[in-house]
Amino acid sequence: MSRRRIHAAALALAALGALAACESPEPRPGAEPPATHWELPRVIVRAPVHGSGDELVAYLAKLRGLGETALVAEAARQKKAAAKDPSDAQRLRAAIALSLSPQGEDAEVVSLAEPVAKREGGDAALRAMASYVLLFAGERRRLREAASAARVSLREEKRNNETQKQRAEALQERAAQLQQKLDALTELEKSLSDRPPPAQ
C-alpha cells in the first residue's frame, strides 16, 4: 500500500471517528434515554370508563325521544325484564321507563326504585339515580292528586252552579206565574170598577 493511500485511509478513519464522537451514545439496555430540551412530555390517554350511572343517563336520553305509544311499550318490556332479572340496573331501567310512561303507576315505580336507593354498599351511581327516580315519582304523585282534587272541586262547582241556575229558573217561573195572577186580578178589579152602579 502506497504512502498516499495509507494517509487517505487514516484521514477517513479520523473523519469517521469524529462523526462517531458527535453522535449520542447508544443507551444501555434498561437505562432511560437522556432528556433533551426539545422533548415533549408524555401524555397517557386512557379510554373513558362508562359506569352504570352513565348507561342509565344514556337510556333516559333515549326514552325522551320516544312517543307516547312507544313509551308504554318500552315500560311494559322493561317491567317484564325486571321480573326475570331483578338486578339493580334492570330495576332502575324499568322504574325510569314506568315513571315516563303516561300509564305508569307511581306505586310500581317506588317498589322498583326504593330497594336500590336503600341498599347499603350498593353502586353509588345507581343509588343516586334511584333516589332521583323516587323524588320524581313523589312529585308526580302530588301533582296527580292536586289535579284530581281540582277536577272534583270543578265538578262540585259546576253542580252548584247548575243547582243555582235551576233555582233561579224556578223562581223566575214562579214570579212569572204570580205576575200573571196579579195581572188577572188587576184586570178583574178594573172591569168591576168600570161597571155602572146598580139602579136604585
For each residue, the residues with C-beta under 8 A, 3 or more apart:
1: 5 6
2: 5 6
3: 6 7
4: 7 8
5: 1 2 8 9
6: 1 2 3 9 10
7: 3 4 10 11
8: 4 5 11 12
9: 5 6 12 13
10: 6 7 13 14
11: 7 8 14 15
12: 8 9 15 16
13: 9 10 16 17
14: 10 11 17 18
15: 11 12 18 19
16: 12 13 19 20
17: 13 14 20 21
18: 14 15 21 22
19: 15 16 22 23
20: 16 17 23
21: 17 18
22: 18 19
23: 19 20
24: 34
25:
26:
27: 31 32 33 34
28: 31
29:
30:
31: 27 28
32: 27
33: 27
34: 24 27
35: 39
36: 39
37:
38:
39: 35 36
40:
41:
42:
43:
44:
45:
46: 49
47:
48:
49: 46
50: 54 55
51: 54 55 123 125
52: 55 56 88 89 123 125 126
53: 56 57 123 125 126 128 129
54: 50 51 57 58 125
55: 50 51 52 58 59 89
56: 52 53 59 60 89 92 93 96 125 126 129
57: 53 54 60 61 129
58: 54 55 61 62
59: 55 56 62 63 93 96
60: 56 57 63 64 96
61: 57 58 64 65
62: 58 59 65 66
63: 59 60 66 71 74 96 97 100
64: 60 61 100
65: 61 62
66: 62 63 70 71 74
67: 70 71
68: 71 72 102
69: 72 73
70: 66 67 73 74
71: 63 66 67 68 74 75 97 100 101 102
72: 68 69 75 76 101 102 103
73: 69 70 76 77
74: 63 66 70 71 77 78 97 101
75: 71 72 78 79 94 97 98 100 101 103 104
76: 72 73 79 80
77: 73 74 80 81 97
78: 74 75 81 82 90 93 94 97 98
79: 75 76 82 83 94 97 98 108
80: 76 77 83 84
81: 77 78 84 85 90 93 94
82: 78 79 85 86 90 91 93 94 112
83: 79 80 86
84: 80 81
85: 81 82 90
86: 82 83 90 91
87: 90 91
88: 52 91 92 116 119 122 123 126 130
89: 52 55 56 92 93 126
90: 78 81 82 85 86 87 93 94
91: 82 86 87 88 94 95 112 113 115 116
92: 56 88 89 95 96 112 113 116 126 129 130 133
93: 56 59 78 81 82 89 90 96 97
94: 75 78 79 81 82 90 91 97 98 112
95: 91 92 98 99 108 109 112 113 130 133 137
96: 56 59 60 63 92 93 99 100 129 133
97: 63 71 74 75 77 78 79 93 94 100 101 104
98: 75 78 79 94 95 101 104 105 108 109 112
99: 95 96 104 106 109 133 136 137 140
100: 63 64 71 75 96 97 104
101: 71 72 74 75 97 98 104
102: 68 71 72
103: 72 75
104: 75 97 98 99 100 101 108 109
105: 98 108 109
106: 99 109 110 137 138 140 141 144
107: 110 111
108: 79 95 98 104 105 111 112
109: 95 98 99 104 105 106 112 113 133 134 137
110: 106 107 113 114 134 137
111: 107 108 114
112: 82 91 92 94 95 98 108 109 115 116
113: 91 92 95 109 110 116 117 130 133 134 137
114: 110 111 117 118 130 134
115: 91 112 118 119
116: 88 91 92 112 113 119 122 126 127 130
117: 113 114 127 130 131 134
118: 114 115
119: 88 115 116 122 127
120:
121:
122: 88 116 119 126 127
123: 51 52 53 88 126 127
124: 127 128
125: 51 52 53 54 56 128 129
126: 52 53 56 88 89 92 116 122 123 129 130
127: 116 117 119 122 123 124 130 131
128: 53 124 125 131 132
129: 53 56 57 92 96 125 126 132 133
130: 88 92 95 113 114 116 117 126 127 133 134
131: 117 127 128 134 135
132: 128 129 135 136
133: 92 95 96 99 109 113 129 130 136 137
134: 109 110 113 114 117 130 131 137 138
135: 131 132 138 139
136: 99 132 133 139 140
137: 95 99 106 109 110 113 133 134 140 141
138: 106 134 135 141 142
139: 135 136 142 143
140: 99 106 136 137 143 144
141: 106 137 138 144 145
142: 138 139 145 146
143: 139 140 146 147
144: 106 140 141 147 148
145: 141 142 148 149
146: 142 143 149 150
147: 143 144 150 151
148: 144 145 151 152
149: 145 146 152 153
150: 146 147 153 154
151: 147 148 154 155
152: 148 149 155 156
153: 149 150 156 157
154: 150 151 157 158
155: 151 152 158 159
156: 152 153 159 160
157: 153 154 160 161
158: 154 155 161 162
159: 155 156 162 163
160: 156 157 163 164
161: 157 158 164 165
162: 158 159 165 166
163: 159 160 166 167
164: 160 161 167 168
165: 161 162 168 169
166: 162 163 169 170
167: 163 164 170 171
168: 164 165 171 172
169: 165 166 172 173
170: 166 167 173 174
171: 167 168 174 175
172: 168 169 175 176
173: 169 170 176 177
174: 170 171 177 178
175: 171 172 178 179
176: 172 173 179 180
177: 173 174 180 181
178: 174 175 181 182
179: 175 176 182 183
180: 176 177 183 184
181: 177 178 184 185
182: 178 179 185 186
183: 179 180 186 187
184: 180 181 187 188
185: 181 182 188 189
186: 182 183 189 190
187: 183 184 190 191
188: 184 185 191 192
189: 185 186 192 193
190: 186 187 193 194
191: 187 188 194 195
192: 188 189 195
193: 189 190
194: 190 191
195: 191 192
196:
197:
198:
199:
200:
